[in-house]
Amino acid sequence: MSSIHSPFSKSQLLPQEETLEILKKKSNLFIGIPRETAFQEKRVCLTPDAVSAIVNNGHRLLIETGAGLGSKFSDKDYSEAGAEISNDTAKVYGCPMILKVVPPTLEEIKLINPQTILISALQLKTQSKKYFETLASKRITALAFEFIRDEDGAYPAVRSLSEIAGTASVLIASELLSNASEGNGLLFGNVSGVPPIEVVILGAGTVGEFAARSAIGLGANVKVFDNSITKLRCLQANLGRTIYTSTIQPKYLNKALKRCDVAIGAVRGKDRAPVIVTEAMVEQMKSGSVIIDVSIDMGGCFETSEITTHTKPTFKKHGIVHYCVPNIPSRYARTASASISNIFTPYLLKIADDGGLEHSIRMDKGLKNGLYFYHGILTNRSVGEWFDLKHSDINLLIF
């Protein structure tokens, strides 16, 4: 009987040692934080406390002179926390990793070295094709913090800034109703024997929820409109109380707007916020009532809305005060900076512990979701389709 020939040698059939993937050792980060130059942008990516935590983990931070002044953090605060301070903008942009709140301008991208890692907001609606082509030419790896997801699938940066915008919208409305702002002289508080202020909120997302929470806390009578029953149900559950909720029906909305003292718009759309309140509906509102259009960065959900600035935030139309500033969190720069810093810090430490951004992206799907450039290759499909640019799936580039 002939012997059976095995395709394996005798040594190959013997038990072998198991080979495990060896993780790359912890990497040291060198992060540059330039001063924000965008119009009325006062926020900064990291607070001195966050800088201290990062430096104590063995990393270097180079911060441009005056980067934290808008948020009331001095250069001294940062240098005592262990950061290096420089008044040389080019030197800061020369760091291997750049942290910014708003995306860099084309002039700032020129200062960035090839193969740099850039972490900032993307603000897709404000970008041009040239911006992406310039990043590609520098072979930059770029992360947009508004696209980063956490383990629950939520967007932590968007939620944090929406919480601030929602709470702020009510505080701003209360200011605008006071006599000091030549308003109707109404107090945002439930004073015994005096009917409470009527507030209409369009949209039951995070902005709507926090606006409702703040308005209820001050004693207002709140009505929330949204076409998503699920969102309205979640809002009621999160507030822990029953409030007036309705789908967006012209009859009920019109009636509510005629009676309200404050209307807050917080409805988002895919490309543009839908116009829910027409000019005719605004004309029927009470004279001196206030509109806060938080959706103005996406075009606004009131037909009468026009973009305003922090220096001249309001205008009157049909006797109604309109507040349409697109960057509300920057009005409360220190709180907003602390909120952004809380999101950035754990990710930065994790990137270092994982041995660099590439290792982190392999292991963290949520972080990978924030990536829109990988060594100059566009990896975000929606950006590619929006600007008619060639793009690749990140999963084909990282194994």
Protein Blocks (a to p, Z undefined) as FASTA:
>chain_A
ZZdddfbdfklmpccddddddddddddddddddddfbehiabdfbdfklmmmmmmnopac
dddehklmmnopafklmmmnopacdfbfklmmmpmbdcdfbdcdfklmmmpcghiacddd
fklmlpcfklmmmmmmnopacddfklpccfkopafklmmmmmmmmmmmmmmmmmmmpmkl
opnoiacbdcehiacdddddehjbfklmmmmmmmmmnopacddddfbfklmmmmmmmnop
acddddddfklmmmmmmmpmbdcdfbdcfklccdfbdfklmmmpcehiacddfklmnnpa
afkbccddfklmbcceehiacdddfblmlmmmmlmmmmmmmmmmmmmmmmmmnopaklmm
mmmmklmmmpcbeghiafbfklmmmnopacddfklmpZZ
